[in-house]
Amino acid sequence: MSADDIRRAELAANLARVRARIDAARSTAGRTDEVTLVAVTKTYPASDVALLADLGVTEVGENRDQEAAPKAAEIGDRVRWHFVGQLQRNKVKSVSGYADVVQSVDSVRLATALDRAAAAHGRIVDVLLQVSLDADAHRGGAVPGDADPDRGLDPTAAAVADAGALRLAGLMAVAPLGVPPEKAFSRLAEIAAAFHVDHPTATVLSAGMSDDLESAVSYGATHVRIGSALLGKRH
């Protein structure tokens, strides 16, 4: 077998295990809706993205523009590209050129900059608002219930909803370090329920990674972001 064949078999086996975990979590939670797998391919080559696309993976996430942009240029629209890392405003011009979804919008200023950049590309970008579950500014995330006109969740949502080149698709969150996933995702589910009252079409809830996807699915995640369980431990 060639190295390419060996890697394809490895990814296929990992993908089968991850999908089985997702299906088991859905069954345990009594869910009949689908949960979308977003393969997070940071630090892995474009060749792995191509192999995953061959295996039926249609959603791929990247954390850093300097790595994502050349992969997107090589792979193109074989997959939908999700930008899942913290996004600096000086990167929105590049990211909006290839990202179909940006999962990490957490301020009015960032939303405004992304809207302007997407419009310049003639593109519509789906946006998930990154929710802060611990109000730690260093970790990113718009803060629910905060009156801050830039970082509050409500004003950020309004900025995205009013933007011409953005589509408000839902929410994203990362379980804070040191907080049990069940507690974090339970809190996120409460936030999402309240959010849907004002934004009923923004139904995407991106939560859960390789180590905590079961908990995320149990609390309503529609998308899980899987890296190491799919591609292997990063060195």
Secondary structure, DSSP 8 states (H G I E B T S, - for coil): --HHHHHHHHHHHHHHHHHHHHHHHHHHHT--S--EEEEE-TTS-HHHHHHHHHTT--EEEES-HHHHHHHHHHHGGGSEEEE-S---GGGHHHHTTT-SEEEEE-SHHHHHHHHHHHHHHT--EEEEEEB-SS--GGG--BBTT---TTTBHHHHHHHHHH-SSEEEEEEE----TTS-HHHHHHHHHHHHHHHHHH-TT--EEE---TTTHHHHHHTT-SEEEESHHHH----
